[in-house]
Amino acid sequence: MKKNIVFAMLVSAGTFLLQHPVPMVQAEEMEPVHTITLPTIPAELKEGTGKDKVLTLCGICHSPDYIPMQPPLPAKTWDSEVHKMIKVFGAPITEEDAKIISSYLAAQYGTDEK
């Protein structure tokens, strides 16, 4: 019985496809693909003590482009962000370097709020 149902479904599908063929697009009828090249504009971080640590240590995992995109954050928040990168994402940053990085971020991209 099951074989009869499967056979009937295959015959029905075959009959449908014969009556309603799928139109094929020829390669010469297709429009050419247009591509563009976007410019790469690297972010310029502000000068300051610790910029080199940010570029080398933070740059291991992500582009420095993300830093200037952030809104100005208080020093405490920058410190939390740096420690999140260490604890959650495994950034290979020592505690000494974390302090330097946090200080740089707070000084260059922070608010007056501590």
DSSP file (Angstrom, degrees, kcal/mol; ACC not computed):
  #  RESIDUE AA STRUCTURE BP1 BP2  ACC     N-H-->O    O-->H-N    N-H-->O    O-->H-N    TCO  KAPPA ALPHA  PHI   PSI    X-CA   Y-CA   Z-CA
    1    1 A M     >        0   0    0      0, 0.0     4,-1.8     0, 0.0     5,-0.1   0.000 360.0 360.0 360.0 -46.7    0.0    0.0    0.0
    2    2 A K  H  >  +     0   0    0      1,-0.2     4,-2.3     2,-0.2     5,-0.2   0.886 360.0  52.9 -62.8 -38.8    2.8    2.4    1.0
    3    3 A K  H  > S+     0   0    0      1,-0.2     4,-2.6     2,-0.2    -1,-0.2   0.878 106.7  53.3 -63.9 -37.2    4.7    1.7   -2.3
    4    4 A N  H  > S+     0   0    0      2,-0.2     4,-2.4     1,-0.2    -1,-0.2   0.893 108.9  48.7 -65.1 -39.4    1.5    2.5   -4.3
    5    5 A I  H  X S+     0   0    0     -4,-1.8     4,-2.3     2,-0.2    -2,-0.2   0.930 113.0  46.9 -66.6 -44.9    1.2    5.9   -2.6
    6    6 A V  H  X S+     0   0    0     -4,-2.3     4,-2.3     1,-0.2    -2,-0.2   0.922 113.3  49.3 -62.6 -43.8    4.8    6.8   -3.2
    7    7 A F  H  X S+     0   0    0     -4,-2.6     4,-2.4     1,-0.2    -1,-0.2   0.913 110.5  50.3 -61.9 -43.0    4.5    5.6   -6.8
    8    8 A A  H  X S+     0   0    0     -4,-2.4     4,-2.4     1,-0.2    -1,-0.2   0.885 110.3  50.3 -63.8 -38.6    1.4    7.6   -7.3
    9    9 A M  H  X S+     0   0    0     -4,-2.3     4,-2.7     2,-0.2    -1,-0.2   0.912 110.7  48.8 -66.6 -41.3    3.1   10.7   -5.9
   10   10 A L  H  X S+     0   0    0     -4,-2.3     4,-2.6     2,-0.2    -2,-0.2   0.911 112.1  48.3 -64.4 -41.9    6.1   10.3   -8.2
   11   11 A V  H  X S+     0   0    0     -4,-2.4     4,-2.6     2,-0.2    -1,-0.2   0.916 112.6  49.1 -64.2 -42.3    3.9    9.9  -11.2
   12   12 A S  H  X S+     0   0    0     -4,-2.4     4,-2.5     2,-0.2    -2,-0.2   0.923 112.5  47.4 -63.2 -44.2    1.8   13.0  -10.2
   13   13 A A  H  X S+     0   0    0     -4,-2.7     4,-2.4     2,-0.2    -2,-0.2   0.916 113.2  48.7 -64.0 -42.7    5.0   15.0   -9.7
   14   14 A G  H  X S+     0   0    0     -4,-2.6     4,-2.0     2,-0.2    -2,-0.2   0.910 111.7  49.0 -63.3 -42.6    6.4   13.9  -13.0
   15   15 A T  H  X S+     0   0    0     -4,-2.6     4,-1.9     2,-0.2    -1,-0.2   0.910 110.8  50.8 -63.1 -42.7    3.2   14.6  -14.9
   16   16 A F  H  X S+     0   0    0     -4,-2.5     4,-2.1     1,-0.2    -2,-0.2   0.930 110.4  48.9 -61.0 -45.9    3.0   18.1  -13.3
   17   17 A L  H  < S+     0   0    0     -4,-2.4    -1,-0.2     1,-0.2    -2,-0.2   0.842 109.8  52.1 -65.8 -32.7    6.6   18.9  -14.3
   18   18 A L  H  < S+     0   0    0     -4,-2.0    -1,-0.2     1,-0.2    -2,-0.2   0.866 115.0  41.7 -69.2 -35.0    6.0   17.7  -17.9
   19   19 A Q  H  < S+     0   0    0     -4,-1.9    -2,-0.2     1,-0.2    -1,-0.2   0.755 125.6  34.4 -82.8 -25.0    3.0   20.0  -18.1
   20   20 A H  S  < S-     0   0    0     -4,-2.1    -1,-0.2    -5,-0.2    -2,-0.1  -0.640  81.7-166.4-129.8  73.0    4.6   23.0  -16.4
   21   21 A P        -     0   0    0      0, 0.0    -3,-0.1     0, 0.0    -4,-0.0  -0.272  26.3-113.5 -64.3 147.9    8.3   23.0  -17.3
   22   22 A V        -     0   0    0     -5,-0.1     2,-0.1     1,-0.1    -2,-0.0  -0.700  33.9-120.0 -80.5 123.1   10.6   25.2  -15.2
   23   23 A P        -     0   0    0      0, 0.0     2,-0.4     0, 0.0    -1,-0.1  -0.426  25.0-144.9 -67.1 136.8   11.9   28.0  -17.5
   24   24 A M        -     0   0    0     -2,-0.1     2,-0.5    -3,-0.0     0, 0.0  -0.862   5.1-138.1-104.0 135.1   15.7   28.0  -17.7
   25   25 A V        -     0   0    0     -2,-0.4     2,-0.2     2,-0.0     5,-0.0  -0.811  19.3-134.4 -92.9 126.0   17.6   31.3  -18.0
   26   26 A Q    >>  -     0   0    0     -2,-0.5     3,-1.3     1,-0.1     4,-0.8  -0.535  15.7-122.3 -79.1 147.6   20.4   31.1  -20.5
   27   27 A A  G >4 S+     0   0    0      1,-0.3     3,-0.8     2,-0.2    -1,-0.1   0.852 111.5  55.6 -58.9 -37.3   23.8   32.5  -19.4
   28   28 A E  G 34 S+     0   0    0      1,-0.2    -1,-0.3     3,-0.0    -3,-0.0   0.702 102.6  57.4 -72.7 -16.8   23.8   35.0  -22.2
   29   29 A E  G <4 S+     0   0    0     -3,-1.3    -1,-0.2     2,-0.1    -2,-0.2   0.688  87.5  96.3 -83.1 -18.8   20.5   36.4  -21.1
   30   30 A M  S << S-     0   0    0     -4,-0.8     3,-0.1    -3,-0.8    -3,-0.0  -0.429  80.2-116.4 -74.8 144.5   21.7   37.3  -17.7
   31   31 A E        -     0   0    0     -2,-0.1    -1,-0.1     1,-0.1    -2,-0.1  -0.507  39.0 -99.2 -74.7 147.7   22.9   40.8  -16.9
   32   32 A P        -     0   0    0      0, 0.0     2,-0.4     0, 0.0    -1,-0.1  -0.338  38.5-107.9 -66.8 150.4   26.6   41.1  -16.0
   33   33 A V        -     0   0    0     -3,-0.1     2,-0.5    -2,-0.0    -3,-0.0  -0.645  30.5-149.5 -79.9 130.8   27.4   41.3  -12.3
   34   34 A H        -     0   0    0     -2,-0.4     2,-0.3    -3,-0.0    -3,-0.0  -0.870  15.7-172.7-102.8 133.4   28.5   44.8  -11.2
   35   35 A T        -     0   0    0     -2,-0.5     2,-0.3     2,-0.0    -2,-0.0  -0.884   7.5-161.6-122.4 156.0   31.0   45.1   -8.4
   36   36 A I        -     0   0    0     -2,-0.3     2,-0.6     2,-0.0    -2,-0.0  -0.949  14.9-135.5-131.1 155.4   32.3   48.0   -6.5
   37   37 A T        -     0   0    0     -2,-0.3    -2,-0.0     0, 0.0     0, 0.0  -0.954  19.6-145.7-112.7 118.9   35.4   48.4   -4.3
   38   38 A L        -     0   0    0     -2,-0.6     2,-0.1     1,-0.1    -2,-0.0  -0.582  23.8-110.3 -82.0 143.9   34.8   50.2   -1.0
   39   39 A P        -     0   0    0      0, 0.0     2,-0.7     0, 0.0    -1,-0.1  -0.422  22.2-132.8 -71.4 147.7   37.6   52.4    0.3
   40   40 A T        +     0   0    0     -2,-0.1     0, 0.0     2,-0.0     0, 0.0  -0.903  25.8 179.4-102.3 114.2   39.4   51.3    3.4
   41   41 A I        -     0   0    0     -2,-0.7     3,-0.1     3,-0.0     2,-0.0  -0.881  18.2-148.1-115.8  98.2   39.7   54.1    5.8
   42   42 A P        -     0   0    0      0, 0.0     2,-0.2     0, 0.0    -2,-0.0  -0.360  24.2-106.4 -67.7 145.6   41.5   53.0    8.9
   43   43 A A        -     0   0    0      1,-0.1     2,-0.7    -2,-0.0    22,-0.1  -0.484  25.3-141.1 -70.4 137.3   40.5   54.7   12.1
   44   44 A E        -     0   0    0     -2,-0.2     2,-0.2    21,-0.1     3,-0.1  -0.898  16.7-147.2 -99.3 112.6   43.0   57.1   13.5
   45   45 A L        -     0   0    0     -2,-0.7     3,-0.1     1,-0.1     2,-0.0  -0.506  27.3 -98.5 -76.7 149.9   43.1   56.8   17.2
   46   46 A K        -     0   0    0     -2,-0.2    -1,-0.1     1,-0.1     2,-0.1  -0.353  43.0-103.1 -66.4 146.3   43.9   59.9   19.2
   47   47 A E        +     0   0    0     -3,-0.1     2,-0.3    61,-0.1    -1,-0.1  -0.415  65.3 115.4 -69.2 145.2   47.4   60.4   20.3
   48   48 A G  S >  S-     0   0    0     -2,-0.1     3,-2.0    -3,-0.1     2,-0.3  -0.871  70.1 -59.1 166.6 164.3   48.1   59.6   24.0
   49   49 A T  T 3  S+     0   0    0     -2,-0.3    -2,-0.0     1,-0.3     0, 0.0  -0.477 121.5  26.7 -64.5 121.9   49.9   57.4   26.4
   50   50 A G  T 3> S+     0   0    0     -2,-0.3     4,-2.3    54,-0.1    -1,-0.3   0.272  80.9 116.1 108.4  -9.2   48.8   53.9   25.8
   51   51 A K  H <> S+     0   0    0     -3,-2.0     4,-2.6     1,-0.2     5,-0.2   0.902  77.3  53.7 -58.5 -40.6   47.8   54.2   22.2
   52   52 A D  H  > S+     0   0    0     -4,-0.3     4,-2.4     1,-0.2     5,-0.3   0.885 108.3  49.3 -62.2 -38.9   50.5   51.7   21.2
   53   53 A K  H  >>S+     0   0    0      2,-0.2     4,-3.0     1,-0.2     5,-0.8   0.908 110.8  50.5 -65.8 -42.0   49.1   49.1   23.8
   54   54 A V  H  X>S+     0   0    0     -4,-2.3     5,-1.1     3,-0.2     4,-0.9   0.941 112.9  45.9 -61.2 -47.5   45.6   49.6   22.4
   55   55 A L  H  <5S+     0   0    0     -4,-2.6     4,-0.2     3,-0.2    -2,-0.2   0.909 122.2  35.3 -64.4 -42.2   46.7   49.1   18.8
   56   56 A T  H  <5S+     0   0    0     -4,-2.4     4,-0.2    -5,-0.2    -2,-0.2   0.930 128.4  30.4 -81.4 -44.9   48.8   46.0   19.6
   57   57 A L  H ><5S+     0   0    0     -4,-3.0     3,-0.9    -5,-0.3     4,-0.4   0.929 126.8  38.2 -84.6 -46.3   46.8   44.3   22.3
   58   58 A C  G >X<S+     0   0    0     -4,-0.9     4,-1.9    -5,-0.8     3,-1.2   0.856 110.5  63.7 -70.4 -32.9   43.2   45.2   21.5
   59   59 A G  G 34<S+     0   0    0     -5,-1.1    -1,-0.2    -6,-0.3    -2,-0.2   0.584  83.7  77.2 -68.8  -9.4   44.1   44.9   17.8
   60   60 A I  G <4 S+     0   0    0     -3,-0.9    -1,-0.3    -4,-0.2    -2,-0.2   0.900 112.3  20.6 -63.0 -39.6   44.7   41.2   18.2
   61   61 A C  T <4 S+     0   0    0     -3,-1.2     2,-0.3    -4,-0.4    -2,-0.2   0.764 130.3  13.3-103.7 -31.1   41.0   40.5   18.4
   62   62 A H  S  < S-     0   0    0     -4,-1.9    -1,-0.2     3,-0.0     0, 0.0  -0.966  78.3 -91.0-148.0 162.4   39.3   43.5   16.7
   63   63 A S    >   -     0   0    0     -2,-0.3     3,-1.3     1,-0.1     4,-0.2  -0.394  31.1-127.1 -68.9 145.5   39.9   46.5   14.6
   64   64 A P  T >  S+     0   0    0      0, 0.0     3,-1.3     0, 0.0    -1,-0.1   0.605  97.4  89.3 -68.9  -7.8   40.6   49.8   16.3
   65   65 A D  T 3> S+     0   0    0      1,-0.3     4,-0.7     2,-0.2   -21,-0.1   0.798  77.2  63.7 -57.3 -28.5   37.7   51.2   14.2
   66   66 A Y  H <> S+     0   0    0     -3,-1.3     4,-0.7     1,-0.2    -1,-0.3   0.776  90.7  66.4 -69.2 -25.6   35.3   50.2   17.0
   67   67 A I  H X4 S+     0   0    0     -3,-1.3     3,-1.3     1,-0.2    -1,-0.2   0.962 102.3  41.1 -67.2 -53.9   36.9   52.5   19.6
   68   68 A P  H 34 S+     0   0    0      0, 0.0    -1,-0.2     0, 0.0    -2,-0.2   0.686 106.5  67.4 -69.5 -13.1   36.0   55.9   18.1
   69   69 A M  H 3< S+     0   0    0     -4,-0.7    -2,-0.2    -3,-0.1    -3,-0.1   0.731  84.3  91.9 -73.8 -21.5   32.5   54.6   17.2
   70   70 A Q  S << S-     0   0    0     -3,-1.3     3,-0.1    -4,-0.7    -3,-0.0  -0.369  84.7-112.4 -73.6 150.3   31.6   54.4   20.8
   71   71 A P        -     0   0    0      0, 0.0     2,-0.1     0, 0.0    -1,-0.1  -0.417  54.1 -75.8 -70.5 159.9   29.9   57.2   22.6
   72   72 A P        -     0   0    0      0, 0.0    38,-0.3     0, 0.0    39,-0.1  -0.392  60.4-163.8 -58.0 129.4   32.0   58.9   25.3
   73   73 A L  B     -a  110   0A   0     36,-1.6    38,-1.1    32,-0.2    36,-0.1  -0.880  20.9-104.8-119.4 148.9   32.1   56.6   28.3
   74   74 A P     >  -     0   0    0      0, 0.0     4,-2.1     0, 0.0     3,-0.5  -0.287  37.4-108.0 -65.0 157.7   33.1   57.2   31.9
   75   75 A A  H  > S+     0   0    0     38,-1.3     4,-2.5    36,-0.3     5,-0.2   0.869 119.7  56.2 -55.2 -40.2   36.4   55.8   33.1
   76   76 A K  H  > S+     0   0    0     38,-0.2     4,-2.1     1,-0.2    -1,-0.2   0.884 107.5  48.6 -61.9 -38.8   34.7   53.1   35.1
   77   77 A T  H  > S+     0   0    0     -3,-0.5     4,-2.6     2,-0.2    -2,-0.2   0.908 110.1  50.4 -69.7 -41.9   32.9   51.9   32.0
   78   78 A W  H  X S+     0   0    0     -4,-2.1     4,-2.4     1,-0.2    -2,-0.2   0.915 110.6  50.8 -60.7 -41.3   36.0   51.8   29.9
   79   79 A D  H  X S+     0   0    0     -4,-2.5     4,-2.3     1,-0.2    -2,-0.2   0.909 110.5  49.0 -61.9 -42.1   37.7   49.8   32.7
   80   80 A S  H  X S+     0   0    0     -4,-2.1     4,-2.2     2,-0.2    -2,-0.2   0.896 110.1  51.7 -63.4 -40.5   34.8   47.4   32.7
   81   81 A E  H  X S+     0   0    0     -4,-2.6     4,-2.1     2,-0.2    -2,-0.2   0.921 110.0  48.4 -63.0 -44.0   35.0   47.0   28.9
   82   82 A V  H  X S+     0   0    0     -4,-2.4     4,-1.5     1,-0.2    -2,-0.2   0.926 113.4  46.9 -62.8 -44.7   38.7   46.2   29.0
   83   83 A H  H  X S+     0   0    0     -4,-2.3     4,-3.0     1,-0.2     5,-0.3   0.818 108.3  56.2 -69.7 -29.1   38.2   43.7   31.8
   84   84 A K  H  X>S+     0   0    0     -4,-2.2     4,-2.5     2,-0.2     5,-1.2   0.916 105.1  52.4 -64.3 -42.0   35.3   42.1   29.9
   85   85 A M  H  <5S+     0   0    0     -4,-2.1     6,-2.6     3,-0.2     4,-0.2   0.866 114.7  43.1 -61.0 -35.4   37.6   41.6   26.9
   86   86 A I  H  X5S+     0   0    0     -4,-1.5     4,-0.7     4,-0.2    -2,-0.2   0.956 123.6  32.9 -74.2 -52.4   40.0   39.8   29.2
   87   87 A K  H  <5S+     0   0    0     -4,-3.0    -3,-0.2     2,-0.2    -2,-0.2   0.904 129.8  30.2 -76.3 -43.3   37.6   37.7   31.2
   88   88 A V  T  <5S+     0   0    0     -4,-2.5    -3,-0.2    -5,-0.3    -1,-0.1   0.905 132.2  28.6 -85.8 -44.2   34.9   36.9   28.6
   89   89 A F  T  4<S-     0   0    0     -5,-1.2    -3,-0.2    -4,-0.2    -2,-0.2   0.470 101.6-119.9-101.9  -2.6   36.8   37.0   25.4
   90   90 A G     <  -     0   0    0     -4,-0.7    -4,-0.2    -6,-0.3    -3,-0.1   0.785  39.0-178.0  74.8  27.9   40.2   35.9   26.6
   91   91 A A        -     0   0    0     -6,-2.6     2,-2.2     1,-0.1    -1,-0.2  -0.414  31.6-126.0 -61.4 130.8   42.2   38.9   25.5
   92   92 A P        +     0   0    0      0, 0.0     2,-0.5     0, 0.0    -1,-0.1  -0.442  60.6 137.7 -81.0  70.6   45.8   38.3   26.4
   93   93 A I        -     0   0    0     -2,-2.2     2,-0.0   -11,-0.1    -3,-0.0  -0.961  47.3-135.5-121.7 129.1   46.3   41.5   28.4
   94   94 A T     >  -     0   0    0     -2,-0.5     4,-2.5     1,-0.1     5,-0.1  -0.323  28.3-110.2 -74.6 164.4   48.1   41.8   31.7
   95   95 A E  H  > S+     0   0    0      2,-0.2     4,-1.9     1,-0.2     5,-0.1   0.878 120.3  53.6 -63.5 -37.0   46.6   43.8   34.6
   96   96 A E  H  > S+     0   0    0      1,-0.2     4,-1.6     2,-0.2    -1,-0.2   0.933 111.8  43.9 -62.5 -46.3   49.3   46.4   34.2
   97   97 A D  H  > S+     0   0    0      1,-0.2     4,-2.9     2,-0.2     5,-0.2   0.855 108.4  59.2 -67.4 -34.3   48.5   46.8   30.5
   98   98 A A  H  X S+     0   0    0     -4,-2.5     4,-2.8     1,-0.2    -1,-0.2   0.897 105.3  49.4 -60.9 -39.9   44.8   46.8   31.3
   99   99 A K  H  X S+     0   0    0     -4,-1.9     4,-2.3     2,-0.2    -1,-0.2   0.908 112.1  47.9 -65.2 -41.5   45.3   49.9   33.5
  100  100 A I  H  X S+     0   0    0     -4,-1.6     4,-2.4     2,-0.2    -2,-0.2   0.930 114.5  46.1 -63.9 -45.5   47.2   51.6   30.7
  101  101 A I  H  X S+     0   0    0     -4,-2.9     4,-2.8     2,-0.2     5,-0.2   0.933 113.2  48.8 -64.0 -47.1   44.6   50.8   28.1
  102  102 A S  H  X S+     0   0    0     -4,-2.8     4,-2.5    -5,-0.2    -1,-0.2   0.905 111.9  49.6 -60.2 -41.8   41.7   51.8   30.4
  103  103 A S  H  X S+     0   0    0     -4,-2.3     4,-2.4    -5,-0.2    -1,-0.2   0.913 111.6  48.6 -63.9 -42.8   43.5   55.1   31.2
  104  104 A Y  H  X S+     0   0    0     -4,-2.4     4,-2.8     2,-0.2     5,-0.4   0.951 113.1  46.9 -61.2 -49.6   44.1   55.8   27.5
  105  105 A L  H  X S+     0   0    0     -4,-2.8     4,-2.7     1,-0.2    -2,-0.2   0.899 114.1  47.4 -61.7 -41.5   40.5   55.1   26.6
  106  106 A A  H  X S+     0   0    0     -4,-2.5     4,-0.9    -5,-0.2    -1,-0.2   0.898 115.3  45.6 -66.9 -39.6   39.1   57.2   29.4
  107  107 A A  H  < S+     0   0    0     -4,-2.4    -2,-0.2    -5,-0.2    -1,-0.2   0.894 125.6  29.2 -70.6 -39.7   41.4   60.1   28.6
  108  108 A Q  H  < S+     0   0    0     -4,-2.8    -2,-0.2    -5,-0.2    -3,-0.2   0.788 137.9  19.4 -93.8 -30.0   40.8   60.1   24.9
  109  109 A Y  H  < S+     0   0    0     -4,-2.7   -36,-1.6    -5,-0.4    -3,-0.2   0.031 104.7  98.1-130.7  25.6   37.3   58.8   24.5
  110  110 A G  B  <  -a   73   0A   0     -4,-0.9     2,-0.2   -38,-0.3    -4,-0.1  -0.372  63.3-117.3-108.5-174.8   35.8   59.3   27.9
  111  111 A T        -     0   0    0    -38,-1.1   -36,-0.3     2,-0.4   -38,-0.1  -0.610  35.6-103.6-111.6 175.7   33.6   61.7   29.8
  112  112 A D  S    S+     0   0    0     -2,-0.2     2,-0.2   -38,-0.1    -1,-0.0   0.685  94.1 101.2 -73.6 -17.1   34.4   63.9   32.8
  113  113 A E              0   0    0      1,-0.1   -38,-1.3   -38,-0.0    -2,-0.4  -0.470 360.0 360.0 -70.2 137.0   32.5   61.4   34.9
  114  114 A K              0   0    0    -40,-0.2   -38,-0.2    -2,-0.2    -1,-0.1   0.413 360.0 360.0 -93.7 360.0   34.7   59.0   36.8
